[in-house]
């Protein structure tokens, strides 16, 4: 039950076969309008989340394009600076050789001081330009490295934002799917509880009209057709401490008396951790889903009843023979003397 209300009609009985979509119960509930409004709010929230996701993806793509363009510019600038450094290095090397030659000529009195000074000025100028180009190369590489870090940060932020929005959309879809199937069945203040699959009604928790049901309360148990049959046991509290998962189980069906059709077997797969009444619930995987009747296999059907014996241990014949003696000794035994005398 997704909402509280009053049962107006019970449309099935225990053991009845139903088809997916059949109305099992008609419930009158004042929550119908509230859930319709909630469904509309959820659909609006889903649309908003999807739009935000699309915007985030488009923004990230734009950022990636800008980063790629900026990277191309910086890489092109680095290549240009490297070529200029190589060019200016060659010019500086030649200028130094010329300046050194003029220095020798000036020393020998064959060149004027003005010409020597011009050559030395050219060397200083080329040296300054070369240092400036090298600094520009270092700055450009630093900018390229920072761009890579910015790209990683943007990618991580986008991935986290995308994950959050997808989780929000998925959670909203689950709630809409659960709520939508009920709202779609609304007729005024009433709604129909439909069979989620084709199968057989095992038990009715609510059997009469007028019953008040709470949100989350079970209405009935349905065994879906096509699923593997399993046996449900009610283990009394006196025996619950001796059973364990994996133990073998003897299945004695009422519809197929074991004296005529033999004992069938299964394996204990699950035991409830607690009891709501006087017994623990357990699930058994059955080995055979058919029983031979007059040479033909008769399938077991959901809802069949019977008795089950859990195989706790195997005992030897000598142990069984000594049972009466042990019981007699235990019956005649006296309690220990606690007086200390």
KOLKEPA-559010 format. One line per 8 residues: number of its first residue (from 1); their letters; for each residue x negated, y, z of N, C-alpha, C. Coordinates in pm, whole numbers. Layout:
N
NUM = A = X/Y/Z/X/Y/Z/X/Y/Z; ...
% end
This chain:
341
1 = XXXXXXXX = -84/-120/0/0/0/0/-88/125/0; -60/214/-95/-131/340/-99/-55/452/-30; 67/424/11/145/526/80/247/458/172; 287/528/275/385/474/367/526/494/310; 619/414/360/756/427/312/844/317/366; 961/304/306/1060/203/347/1089/114/227; 1086/-18/250/1111/-112/142/1260/-109/106; 1288/-73/-18/1428/-70/-64/1468/-201/-131
9 = XXXXXXXX = 1371/-270/-195/1404/-397/-259/1279/-485/-265; 1298/-614/-232/1193/-715/-248/1228/-797/-371; 1145/-792/-473/1181/-852/-601/1128/-991/-625; 1058/-1051/-527/1000/-1184/-547/1019/-1267/-422; 995/-1399/-438/996/-1491/-325/866/-1569/-328; 833/-1631/-218/710/-1709/-211/717/-1827/-309; 605/-1848/-379/598/-1954/-478/644/-1914/-617; 695/-1791/-632/745/-1747/-763/630/-1708/-854
17 = XXXXXXXX = 644/-1743/-982/546/-1702/-1083/582/-1563/-1133; 483/-1479/-1148/506/-1342/-1193/411/-1310/-1308; 448/-1209/-1385/367/-1161/-1496/309/-1026/-1458; 192/-998/-1507/129/-869/-1478/222/-754/-1515; 242/-664/-1419/329/-550/-1442/469/-567/-1386; 503/-690/-1341/636/-711/-1281/648/-630/-1151; 767/-578/-1126/790/-502/-1003/810/-600/-887; 718/-599/-794/727/-687/-678/810/-625/-566
25 = XXXXXXXX = 792/-495/-545/864/-423/-439/903/-286/-492; 1014/-235/-441/1053/-96/-463/1045/-27/-328; 965/79/-321/939/149/-196/992/291/-206; 1064/334/-104/1106/474/-95/1005/547/-7; 945/653/-62/839/724/10/849/873/-16; 830/950/88/828/1096/75/691/1146/30; 594/1054/21/459/1093/-20/445/1104/-172; 550/1067/-244/540/1063/-389/497/1198/-447
33 = XXXXXXXX = 567/1305/-405/532/1438/-457/392/1479/-418; 352/1445/-294/217/1480/-249/111/1410/-333; 133/1283/-366/35/1210/-443/32/1256/-588; 147/1299/-641/146/1356/-776/61/1482/-780; 76/1568/-678/-6/1689/-671/-153/1653/-652; -180/1551/-572/-319/1509/-552/-378/1457/-682; -298/1384/-760/-346/1332/-887/-381/1447/-983; -296/1548/-988/-325/1664/-1073/-454/1734/-1029
41 = XXXXXXXX = -472/1747/-898/-594/1810/-847/-717/1728/-881; -705/1594/-874/-817/1508/-909/-850/1518/-1058; -748/1524/-1142/-773/1537/-1285/-840/1670/-1317; -797/1777/-1249/-862/1906/-1267/-1007/1901/-1222; -1029/1835/-1111/-1165/1822/-1059/-1253/1742/-1155; -1196/1637/-1214/-1274/1558/-1309/-1309/1638/-1433; -1212/1715/-1486/-1240/1799/-1603/-1349/1901/-1571; -1340/1961/-1453/-1440/2059/-1413/-1578/1996/-1402
49 = XXXXXXXX = -1584/1876/-1345/-1712/1808/-1331/-1770/1771/-1468; -1683/1726/-1559/-1730/1692/-1695/-1779/1817/-1768; -1708/1928/-1751/-1752/2053/-1814/-1886/2098/-1756; -1899/2088/-1625/-2026/2126/-1562/-2139/2037/-1611; -2108/1908/-1631/-2209/1816/-1682/-2251/1854/-1824; -2154/1888/-1908/-2186/1928/-2045/-2268/2058/-2048; -2230/2152/-1960/-2304/2278/-1952/-2447/2253/-1906; -2462/2165/-1805/-2596/2135/-1753/-2682/2070/-1861
57 = XXXXXXXX = -2623/1980/-1940/-2699/1914/-2047/-2740/2015/-2154; -2645/2102/-2193/-2675/2203/-2295/-2783/2300/-2245; -2773/2341/-2118/-2872/2432/-2061/-3010/2367/-2058; -3014/2240/-2022/-3142/2170/-2015/-3204/2158/-2154; -3122/2127/-2253/-3174/2118/-2390/-3230/2252/-2437; -3159/2361/-2404/-3208/2494/-2441/-3341/2523/-2372; -3351/2488/-2245/-3475/2509/-2172/-3589/2427/-2233; -3559/2304/-2273/-3661/2221/-2334/-3708/2278/-2467
65 = XXXXXXXX = -3615/2332/-2545/-3653/2393/-2672/-3742/2516/-2649; -3705/2597/-2549/-3785/2717/-2518/-3925/2677/-2472; -3932/2575/-2389/-4062/2529/-2341/-4145/2475/-2456; -4082/2398/-2545/-4156/2344/-2659/-4210/2456/-2749; -4129/2560/-2771/-4173/2673/-2852/-4287/2747/-2783; -4275/2770/-2653/-4381/2838/-2579/-4509/2755/-2579; -4494/2623/-2569/-4613/2537/-2571/-4684/2548/-2706; -4606/2548/-2815/-4669/2562/-2947/-4745/2694/-2959
73 = XXXXXXXX = -4686/2802/-2907/-4754/2932/-2912/-4885/2930/-2832; -4880/2874/-2712/-5000/2872/-2628/-5108/2783/-2689; -5067/2668/-2741/-5166/2580/-2804/-5226/2646/-2928; -5142/2718/-3005/-5194/2791/-3121/-5289/2901/-3081; -5255/2968/-2969/-5343/3074/-2920/-5477/3017/-2875; -5474/2900/-2810/-5600/2838/-2765/-5687/2802/-2885; -5627/2747/-2989/-5704/2713/-3109/-5766/2839/-3172; -5687/2949/-3177/-5738/3074/-3234/-5854/3127/-3151
81 = XXXXXXXX = -5839/3125/-3020/-5946/3175/-2932/-6072/3091/-2948; -6056/2960/-2960/-6173/2874/-2977/-6247/2905/-3108; -6170/2930/-3214/-6234/2966/-3340/-6307/3100/-3328; -6244/3197/-3262/-6307/3328/-3244/-6432/3318/-3157; -6427/3233/-3054/-6544/3215/-2968/-6660/3159/-3049; -6629/3058/-3134/-6734/3001/-3218/-6790/3107/-3313; -6700/3189/-3372/-6745/3294/-3465/-6831/3399/-3395; -6782/3449/-3281/-6855/3553/-3209/-6986/3500/-3150
89 = XXXXXXXX = -6987/3373/-3114/-7112/3314/-3063/-7218/3315/-3172; -7177/3283/-3297/-7272/3287/-3408/-7318/3428/-3435; -7226/3526/-3433/-7264/3665/-3456/-7358/3714/-3347; -7331/3675/-3222/-7417/3718/-3110/-7557/3661/-3124; -7563/3535/-3166/-7695/3472/-3182/-7776/3545/-3289; -7710/3580/-3401/-7781/3653/-3508/-7819/3793/-3462; -7728/3861/-3388/-7756/3997/-3341/-7873/3998/-3246; -7887/3896/-3163/-7999/3889/-3069/-8130/3868/-3145
97 = XXXXXXXX = -8125/3785/-3246/-8248/3764/-3324/-8292/3894/-3394; -8192/3966/-3449/-8225/4092/-3515/-8280/4193/-3414; -8215/4201/-3297/-8261/4295/-3194/-8402/4262/-3147; -8432/4135/-3133/-8567/4095/-3092/-8670/4132/-3200; -8630/4115/-3328/-8723/4152/-3437/-8749/4301/-3436; -8643/4382/-3419/-8662/4527/-3414/-8743/4569/-3292; -8731/4495/-3182/-8811/4527/-3063/-8959/4508/-3091; -8994/4403/-3169/-9134/4380/-3205/-9184/4489/-3300
105 = XXXXXXXX = -9095/4523/-3398/-9134/4629/-3492/-9152/4762/-3420; -9062/4788/-3322/-9073/4914/-3247/-9203/4915/-3167; -9241/4797/-3115/-9364/4788/-3037/-9486/4816/-3125; -9472/4775/-3253/-9581/4797/-3347/-9572/4934/-3415; -9462/5010/-3383/-9445/5145/-3439/-9389/5145/-3578; -9330/5032/-3618/-9275/5022/-3753/-9125/5047/-3757; -9058/5064/-3641/-8913/5090/-3637/-8887/5199/-3537; -8779/5275/-3565/-8746/5387/-3476/-8670/5337/-3353
113 = XXXXXXXX = -8674/5416/-3249/-8603/5381/-3124/-8453/5382/-3145; -8405/5470/-3235/-8260/5478/-3259/-8207/5349/-3319; -8279/5296/-3418/-8235/5171/-3482/-8236/5057/-3381; -8343/5051/-3298/-8349/4945/-3195/-8232/4956/-3098; -8200/5078/-3059/-8087/5098/-2965/-7955/5054/-3029; -7936/5080/-3158/-7812/5036/-3226/-7800/4884/-3224; -7916/4816/-3249/-7911/4670/-3248/-7881/4615/-3108; -7938/4675/-3009/-7914/4631/-2870/-7769/4659/-2828
121 = XXXXXXXX = -7714/4772/-2877/-7574/4804/-2848/-7481/4701/-2911; -7516/4658/-3032/-7435/4555/-3099/-7435/4425/-3021; -7553/4388/-2965/-7562/4266/-2883/-7472/4277/-2760; -7477/4393/-2693/-7395/4413/-2573/-7246/4406/-2608; -7207/4465/-2720/-7067/4464/-2761/-7018/4322/-2790; -7101/4245/-2864/-7062/4107/-2894/-7056/4022/-2768; -7149/4047/-2676/-7145/3973/-2548/-7017/4000/-2472; -6974/4128/-2468/-6849/4163/-2398/-6728/4100/-2465
129 = XXXXXXXX = -6724/4104/-2599/-6610/4044/-2670/-6604/3892/-2649; -6723/3828/-2647/-6727/3684/-2626/-6676/3647/-2487; -6717/3725/-2386/-6669/3699/-2250/-6518/3722/-2240; -6468/3823/-2309/-6324/3850/-2309/-6246/3735/-2373; -6302/3681/-2484/-6236/3567/-2549/-6235/3444/-2459; -6345/3420/-2389/-6350/3306/-2297/-6250/3320/-2183; -6237/3442/-2131/-6138/3468/-2026/-5997/3446/-2079; -5971/3490/-2201/-5839/3471/-2261/-5811/3322/-2278
137 = XXXXXXXX = -5912/3244/-2314/-5894/3099/-2327/-5860/3036/-2193; -5929/3079/-2085/-5899/3023/-1952/-5758/3060/-1908; -5720/3185/-1933/-5585/3228/-1894/-5478/3153/-1973; -5503/3129/-2101/-5405/3059/-2184/-5391/2913/-2139; -5502/2849/-2105/-5495/2711/-2055/-5421/2705/-1922; -5443/2805/-1836/-5370/2809/-1708/-5220/2826/-1732; -5184/2910/-1829/-5043/2929/-1862/-4983/2800/-1918; -5060/2725/-1995/-5012/2599/-2051/-4991/2495/-1940
145 = XXXXXXXX = -5082/2493/-1843/-5067/2401/-1730/-4944/2436/-1646; -4924/2566/-1621/-4807/2609/-1545/-4678/2574/-1619; -4682/2585/-1752/-4564/2551/-1831/-4529/2402/-1815; -4633/2318/-1809/-4609/2175/-1787/-4547/2148/-1651; -4594/2219/-1548/-4535/2203/-1414/-4390/2252/-1411; -4364/2363/-1479/-4227/2414/-1486/-4136/2314/-1556; -4188/2251/-1659/-4108/2152/-1733/-4073/2033/-1644; -4171/1985/-1565/-4142/1875/-1473/-4039/1915/-1369
153 = XXXXXXXX = -4050/2037/-1316/-3953/2084/-1217/-3812/2091/-1277; -3802/2147/-1397/-3672/2155/-1463/-3614/2017/-1490; -3700/1924/-1529/-3653/1788/-1557/-3599/1722/-1430; -3672/1734/-1318/-3627/1675/-1192/-3497/1739/-1145; -3487/1872/-1156/-3365/1940/-1115/-3247/1898/-1202; -3272/1886/-1332/-3164/1845/-1422/-3121/1701/-1394; -3217/1613/-1370/-3183/1474/-1342/-3100/1462/-1214; -3136/1537/-1110/-3060/1532/-985/-2921/1591/-1004
161 = XXXXXXXX = -2913/1703/-1075/-2782/1765/-1100/-2694/1672/-1183; -2753/1609/-1282/-2679/1517/-1367/-2629/1398/-1286; -2713/1345/-1197/-2673/1233/-1113/-2557/1270/-1021; -2564/1389/-960/-2457/1433/-871/-2325/1446/-946; -2330/1507/-1063/-2206/1527/-1140/-2149/1394/-1188; -2235/1302/-1229/-2186/1171/-1274/-2124/1094/-1158; -2185/1103/-1041/-2127/1037/-924/-1992/1098/-889; -1982/1230/-901/-1854/1296/-873/-1748/1252/-973
169 = XXXXXXXX = -1785/1244/-1101/-1689/1200/-1203/-1647/1055/-1177; -1744/969/-1145/-1713/827/-1122/-1622/810/-1000; -1653/881/-892/-1569/872/-772/-1427/923/-800; -1418/1030/-877/-1286/1084/-911/-1210/987/-1000; -1280/923/-1094/-1215/826/-1183/-1157/709/-1103; -1234/663/-1004/-1185/551/-922/-1059/591/-847; -1060/711/-789/-943/757/-714/-824/779/-808; -849/833/-926/-741/857/-1022/-682/724/-1068
177 = XXXXXXXX = -770/624/-1094/-720/494/-1137/-634/429/-1032; -677/441/-904/-599/381/-796/-468/455/-773; -475/588/-782/-357/669/-755/-264/674/-875; -323/672/-995/-243/689/-1115/-144/577/-1138; -183/453/-1103/-92/342/-1127/34/352/-1041; 22/419/-927/139/438/-842/221/558/-888; 154/666/-919/227/786/-961/303/760/-1091; 244/677/-1179/311/646/-1306/440/568/-1284
185 = XXXXXXXX = 454/505/-1168/572/426/-1139/677/504/-1060; 647/628/-1030/738/706/-948/870/733/-1018; 976/724/-942/1109/762/-987/1173/842/-873; 1151/970/-876/1200/1052/-767/1116/1028/-643; 1183/981/-538/1112/951/-414/1082/803/-402; 1097/725/-509/1071/582/-505/960/546/-603; 892/437/-574/793/386/-667/793/234/-660; 742/172/-765/738/27/-774/597/-23/-749
193 = XXXXXXXX = 585/-126/-668/457/-195/-650/452/-307/-753; 364/-295/-851/358/-388/-964/254/-497/-940; 276/-611/-1004/181/-721/-996/54/-684/-1072; -62/-689/-1008/-186/-651/-1077/-233/-754/-1179; -176/-877/-1173/-214/-983/-1266/-101/-1084/-1274; -108/-1172/-1370/-12/-1282/-1379/-57/-1393/-1286; 39/-1452/-1214/2/-1557/-1121/119/-1603/-1038; 89/-1644/-914/190/-1700/-824/185/-1628/-691
201 = XXXXXXXX = 302/-1596/-639/311/-1531/-508/289/-1636/-401; 183/-1619/-322/152/-1715/-216/229/-1686/-88; 220/-1562/-42/286/-1525/84/345/-1387/72; 457/-1368/138/518/-1237/150/496/-1188/292; 425/-1078/306/410/-1018/437/532/-936/474; 602/-886/372/726/-812/390/835/-886/314; 938/-932/385/1038/-1019/322/1176/-956/316; 1198/-850/388/1335/-795/396/1336/-648/360
209 = XXXXXXXX = 1447/-604/305/1463/-462/277/1479/-385/408; 1445/-258/402/1455/-175/521/1330/-176/607; 1234/-262/573/1112/-268/653/1029/-142/630; 973/-90/737/887/28/729/743/-20/712; 678/27/608/541/-15/579/449/106/588; 330/83/636/233/190/656/133/191/541; 65/302/527/-38/313/425/-149/214/453; -188/136/352/-290/35/367/-239/-100/410
217 = XXXXXXXX = -111/-114/437/-55/-242/482/-36/-336/364; -64/-466/387/-49/-566/282/98/-604/267; 145/-610/141/283/-647/113/295/-796/83; 203/-850/3/207/-991/-31/70/-1036/-77; 53/-1167/-88/-70/-1226/-141/-35/-1293/-273; -118/-1265/-375/-91/-1313/-510/-214/-1386/-562; -193/-1509/-612/-301/-1586/-675/-294/-1564/-825; -399/-1503/-881/-400/-1471/-1023/-427/-1597/-1105
225 = XXXXXXXX = -353/-1612/-1213/-371/-1726/-1303/-506/-1717/-1371; -568/-1831/-1395/-697/-1834/-1463/-815/-1829/-1369; -795/-1793/-1245/-904/-1792/-1149/-918/-1929/-1084; -1039/-1960/-1041/-1066/-2090/-979/-993/-2099/-846; -922/-2213/-825/-848/-2232/-701/-943/-2251/-584; -899/-2208/-468/-973/-2231/-345/-872/-2255/-235; -916/-2328/-135/-827/-2362/-24/-851/-2268/93; -742/-2227/155/-751/-2142/274/-714/-2225/396
233 = XXXXXXXX = -801/-2226/495/-780/-2303/617/-752/-2212/735; -677/-2264/831/-657/-2199/960/-724/-2286/1065; -839/-2242/1114/-917/-2321/1210/-881/-2278/1351; -834/-2369/1434/-799/-2332/1573/-923/-2288/1650; -900/-2207/1750/-1012/-2155/1828/-1092/-2266/1896; -1026/-2377/1928/-1096/-2487/1995/-1201/-2551/1906; -1187/-2537/1774/-1284/-2600/1684/-1369/-2501/1608; -1344/-2370/1627/-1415/-2269/1548/-1565/-2269/1576
241 = XXXXXXXX = -1605/-2303/1697/-1747/-2300/1731/-1827/-2414/1672; -1760/-2516/1617/-1829/-2634/1567/-1839/-2638/1415; -1773/-2546/1347/-1777/-2547/1202/-1879/-2444/1154; -1931/-2468/1034/-2032/-2379/977/-2021/-2382/826; -2065/-2274/764/-2064/-2265/618/-2151/-2374/558; -2100/-2438/452/-2174/-2545/386/-2130/-2683/427; -2047/-2696/532/-2000/-2827/575/-1896/-2880/477; -1893/-3012/464/-1794/-3075/379/-1656/-3073/443
249 = XXXXXXXX = -1553/-3074/358/-1415/-3069/406/-1333/-3176/333; -1254/-3253/408/-1159/-3346/349/-1025/-3276/334; -970/-3278/212/-847/-3208/182/-735/-3310/163; -631/-3301/245/-517/-3392/240/-394/-3312/200; -355/-3324/73/-246/-3242/19/-111/-3306/51; -15/-3222/90/121/-3271/116/186/-3320/-13; 158/-3253/-124/221/-3290/-251/164/-3418/-308; 44/-3457/-264/-21/-3578/-312/-72/-3655/-190
257 = XXXXXXXX = 12/-3734/-124/-28/-3804/-1/-156/-3884/-23; -250/-3869/71/-381/-3932/53/-372/-4084/56; -266/-4140/120/-251/-4286/122/-231/-4341/-18; -177/-4257/-107/-149/-4301/-243/-250/-4245/-343; -289/-4117/-324/-375/-4051/-424/-518/-4031/-376; -545/-4068/-252/-680/-4057/-202/-711/-3921/-141; -826/-3914/-73/-871/-3791/-8/-954/-3712/-108; -933/-3582/-111/-1012/-3492/-196/-1109/-3414/-108
265 = XXXXXXXX = -1208/-3354/-172/-1315/-3292/-95/-1343/-3149/-141; -1407/-3075/-52/-1449/-2939/-81/-1564/-2900/10; -1610/-2776/-2/-1721/-2726/79/-1680/-2594/143; -1703/-2581/272/-1668/-2460/344/-1758/-2345/299; -1697/-2238/245/-1774/-2128/189/-1774/-2003/277; -1665/-1978/350/-1655/-1853/427/-1568/-1875/549; -1609/-1813/660/-1532/-1817/784/-1517/-1675/835; -1397/-1637/871/-1374/-1502/920/-1451/-1480/1050
273 = XXXXXXXX = -1507/-1360/1067/-1585/-1333/1188/-1500/-1315/1313; -1369/-1295/1294/-1282/-1275/1409/-1144/-1331/1377; -1061/-1343/1478/-926/-1396/1460/-824/-1290/1497; -716/-1285/1418/-610/-1189/1448/-497/-1253/1526; -486/-1387/1519/-380/-1456/1593/-444/-1562/1683; -412/-1690/1655/-468/-1798/1734/-565/-1882/1655; -593/-1844/1531/-680/-1925/1446/-773/-1836/1365; -882/-1897/1322/-977/-1831/1233/-946/-1870/1089
281 = XXXXXXXX = -959/-1774/999/-934/-1801/857/-1063/-1846/791; -1053/-1945/702/-1170/-1996/632/-1133/-2024/487; -1233/-2018/399/-1215/-2043/256/-1300/-2162/217; -1241/-2254/138/-1309/-2375/94/-1310/-2380/-58; -1427/-2405/-116/-1437/-2431/-260/-1402/-2576/-284; -1295/-2602/-361/-1251/-2739/-384/-1327/-2798/-502; -1354/-2928/-494/-1431/-2995/-599/-1345/-3028/-720; -1221/-3071/-698/-1134/-3113/-808/-1008/-3028/-809
289 = XXXXXXXX = -974/-2975/-927/-852/-2896/-941/-738/-2978/-999; -760/-3107/-1026/-655/-3196/-1075/-658/-3326/-996; -546/-3395/-993/-533/-3525/-928/-466/-3619/-1027; -521/-3740/-1041/-467/-3836/-1135/-336/-3894/-1082; -232/-3875/-1161/-99/-3927/-1128/-52/-4012/-1245; -37/-4142/-1222/6/-4236/-1328/-85/-4228/-1449; -215/-4209/-1423/-312/-4205/-1531/-329/-4071/-1598; -254/-3970/-1558/-262/-3837/-1617/-303/-3736/-1511
297 = XXXXXXXX = -389/-3639/-1550/-432/-3538/-1452/-320/-3438/-1423; -287/-3423/-1293/-188/-3324/-1251/-261/-3209/-1184; -245/-3087/-1235/-321/-2976/-1178/-268/-2935/-1040; -360/-2896/-953/-320/-2836/-827/-264/-2696/-854; -170/-2654/-774/-106/-2524/-794/-124/-2437/-671; -134/-2308/-696/-148/-2214/-585/-26/-2223/-494; -50/-2225/-364/59/-2230/-267/82/-2367/-210; 17/-2471/-267/34/-2605/-211/-27/-2610/-72
305 = XXXXXXXX = 42/-2683/17/-3/-2694/154/-61/-2830/185; -109/-2847/306/-165/-2974/346/-247/-2960/472; -334/-3056/493/-418/-3060/611/-562/-3078/567; -655/-3030/648/-796/-3041/616/-873/-3086/738; -972/-3171/715/-1062/-3217/821/-1203/-3174/784; -1266/-3097/872/-1404/-3055/850/-1498/-3164/899; -1591/-3207/813/-1687/-3312/849/-1798/-3248/931; -1798/-3272/1062/-1895/-3211/1150/-2025/-3290/1153
313 = XXXXXXXX = -2018/-3422/1161/-2138/-3505/1168/-2100/-3649/1140; -2200/-3730/1107/-2180/-3874/1086/-2238/-3949/1205; -2161/-4049/1253/-2204/-4124/1371/-2223/-4270/1334; -2316/-4335/1399/-2342/-4477/1373/-2238/-4564/1441; -2228/-4691/1397/-2132/-4785/1457/-2164/-4810/1603; -2291/-4821/1639/-2329/-4847/1778/-2286/-4732/1867; -2294/-4604/1813/-2249/-4490/1891/-2100/-4495/1915; -2026/-4532/1812/-1880/-4542/1826/-1845/-4652/1924
321 = XXXXXXXX = -1918/-4765/1922/-1888/-4878/2011/-1910/-4841/2156; -2011/-4757/2181/-2040/-4720/2319/-1954/-4605/2369; -1870/-4548/2285/-1784/-4437/2327/-1698/-4471/2448; -1626/-4586/2448/-1543/-4616/2567/-1625/-4626/2695; -1745/-4684/2686/-1829/-4697/2806/-1870/-4559/2855; -1909/-4470/2762/-1951/-4336/2803/-1834/-4260/2865; -1717/-4273/2806/-1600/-4203/2861/-1566/-4254/3000; -1577/-4388/3020/-1548/-4444/3153/-1647/-4392/3255
329 = XXXXXXXX = -1776/-4388/3220/-1878/-4340/3312/-1856/-4193/3347; -1817/-4112/3248/-1794/-3969/3273/-1672/-3950/3362; -1567/-4036/3344/-1446/-4022/3426/-1473/-4059/3572; -1564/-4155/3594/-1591/-4200/3731/-1700/-4120/3799; -1770/-4034/3723/-1879/-3957/3782/-1826/-3856/3882; -1902/-3836/3992/-1864/-3740/4096/-1940/-3611/4074; -1881/-3499/4117/-1952/-3371/4103/-2076/-3369/4190; -2180/-3292/4157/-2303/-3286/4239/-2276/-3226/4374
337 = XXXXX = -2352/-3277/4475/-2339/-3228/4612/-2409/-3094/4624; -2335/-2987/4653/-2391/-2852/4662/-2407/-2805/4807; -2386/-2898/4907/-2395/-2857/5047/-2538/-2848/5095; -2628/-2916/5019/-2770/-2913/5059/-2803/-3010/5171; -2702/-3090/5215/-2725/-3186/5324/-2787/-3315/5270
% end
